[in-house]
């Protein structure tokens, strides 16, 4: 065992982490220390053929048939939401799940309401499970205690952050020495929590897993019916790639199996080809469906070896490396795996403060079942979401919304194509943005957009 690996394993053992977690991390570290070639040759990959990538977007009859079949299977499925994030990509440092998302509700509020609506309509109690991280466990628990509902939780494994130069564990005697293991850890952590065996013993067959910030990822009976029809052990929802997400992970066929290819796995000189929308036309939404029995089998056979992602960042003045894995990469470990092409209405992630602003706006609505839907008033000539950019000196965190908006949800974007804001700008209530708009607050006093203003295809500078 390499000295860096041994020290990391000892560090984890000292802090009481389970043996299975230590072994998995030691295996990841060994790959990094040995400098294992992480690049996947593009000529070894091809687009999935029709039998492995199913497209029913324009086949309403098939969807209806699968819906009827799937409705009878809902009592056999659990829903898992990945709730480990701290909203750092939005400039925040609190669990994303407790941030206000829309109509005064947090992400967790909306997801809980979605599940309760399904339970009322179908008279089925489908378990809702959250995978928390050590960053989000306590604050999420505080929120859940205010709700009169049943939500199960388990905590994903934590792993040491490594000094980038030496690969020895960061040791500051603070929580910053640790990082969540990445959402690829969901399978092992579910097993270690005891919930995998519990759900199997209670007769549950499948899990639907998605990110907590993708409120469009709702339970769909027709997908469950399709899974049963195909005897699939693993289904990944993919959607059409656009220029905005050409760097996102794409689903390919490699060595006879479906494979999730991320841009970090592609040599720099081949990345332009990776981003070719004609060559690789779909990307991973991170909505996946898995057979729980197959998960237990794969884990028991030690076949879940996921590609290692090296995430570099600066923590407390230290240049560190975090080793992570991606949940979707598990598709290669399952013999009966398929991809499913879905429309964009099942993919509405909020990774940035601009994304959150769009989510809170009238671009989308919550229906009677608390499902996120496109506002029917948004013209079909416009893309699903407007293009947004906020400069750092305008808005850096959701916590700063009150400094820039009288009420962010009272700015209408339903007819907006683009909105770009820079500098010192303040929006009062009931402002409408239509077409392509740029606002630049360059003077000392900046720009104030008065209540009731309509900005249409214009540039405002002040």
Buried (B, 14 or more C-beta within 10 A) or exposed (E): EBEBBEBBBEBBEEEEBBEBBBBBBBEBBBBBBEEEEBEBEBEEBEBBEEEBBBEBEEEEEBBEBBBEBBBEBBBBBBBBBBBBBBBEBBBBEBBBBBBBBBEEBBBBBBBBBBBBBBBEEBEEEBBBBBBBBBBBBEBBEEBBEEEEEEBBBBBBBBBBBBBBEEBBBBEEEEEEBBBBBBBBBBBBBBBBBEBBEEBBEEEBBBBBBBBBBBBBBBBBBBBBBBBBBBEBBBBBBBBBBEEEBBBBBBBBBBEEBBBBBBBBBBBEEBBEEBBEBEBBBBBBBBBBBBBBBBBBBBBEEEEBBBBBBBEEEEBEEBEBBBBBBBBBBBBBBBEEBBBBBBEBBBBBBBBBBBBBBBBBBBBBBBEEBBBBBBEEEBEEEBEBBBBBEBBEEBBBBBBBBEEBBBBBBBBBBBBBBBBBBBBBBBBBBBBBBBBBBBBBBEEEEBBBBEEEBEBEEEEBEB
